[in-house]
Amino acid sequence: MMKTDNRDSYAAMLAAVQAFHDKHDFSGQGGEDLTYRMALMAEELGEIGAAITKGKPKEQLAEEVADLFILLIGTGIAADFDLNAAFWQKMEKIMRRESRMVNGRIRVSEFRD
């Protein structure tokens, strides 16, 4: 297990993912190519879907979601944007939105009537 100063901080997660990228030279070996990363994220979504639809234990679902989360943080690194800032900007935006029931499920979106 990795040692970090504060496992509850985004900064620690970002540092861990950056260390992983550095260890394997992702920037020099094609691991930060955005099209490649998109394909990896689609693969992880498929694994999440399989864990859910096949009733796998929650630990397996958690591992697959963690894989996707690591890829998302790494995509921020690869594309050189601050995912933490983008998260909080988006949360502020979606908290102002209204919700609706659509086909029996709740949706929060920018509805255009």
N, C-alpha and C positions, 0 to 999 in steps of 0.2 A: 504494500500500500504506500502511496506517495505521502510524504510529510509536507504539510503546508502550515503556515502560521494561523490561518483562519479558514476552515473549511466551509464557513457560512457566508463567505464573501465572493462576489463575482470576480474581484481582482485575483483571488486565489485560483478560481476555476480558469480564468483567462491565462494566468501564469502557467498552470499545469498543461493546458492545451498548447500554449506557445512552446513549452519545453518538449512536448511530444513532437511538434512540428520540427523543432530544431534538431532533436535526437535523430530523426529519420530524414533530415534535409528535404522536407516537403517542398520548400520554395525552389530548390535546385533540381528536384526529381519529378516535377509535374504534379505533386500532391496538392498544390494550391490552385490548379487550373479550375476555373469555376464550372465549366461544363462537366468535367470529371466529378467535381464535388456534388453537382446536381444529380448525377447518376447514382452516386453513393447514397445521397439522401433519399432518392426514390427507392433504392434497395432496402434501406432501413425502414421506410414506411411500409414496405411489403412485409418485412419481418414483424413489425408491430401489428399489422393487420392479421398475420398468421397467428401470432400469439393470442390475439383477442378472439378471432373466429374459431380457433381450435381449443379454446379454453385452457391455455397454458397457465401455469402458476404465476401469480403476480410478480414473483422475483424475476421470471423470464421477461415479462412485459417491462418491468422496471429497467432491466439491462438493455433491452432494445431501445427504449425511450432515451436512456442515458447515451447510447451510441449516437442517436440522432442529435441530441443536445450537444455532444462533443463536436459533431460535424457542423452544427450551426455556429458554435463559438469559433471553430476553425475557419468557417467561411467568412466571418467578420475579420479574422486575421488575414486571410487570403485576399479579400477585397478591400482591405484597409479602411474599415469603418468601425465605429464604436458601437458594438451591439448593445452594451449597457445603456448608452444614451438613446439609441433607437428604440429599445424596449420601453423606456420611460416616456418617450415622446408618443409612442403608439398607445400606451396605456392611458395617457391623458386624453388622447383623441377618442378612443373607444369608450371611455367612461362617460363621455358626453352623448353617446348614441342611445337611441331608443331600441327596445326589443320588440319582436313580434313572434307570434306563433306561425310557423310555416310548415304545412303538412304534419302538424301535431308535434313539432319540435321547436324549441326556442331558437331564434336567430337574432343576433345583434349585428346590424349592418347599416350602411348608408342607403336606406331605402329610397327608391325613386318611384313615385306613384305615377 
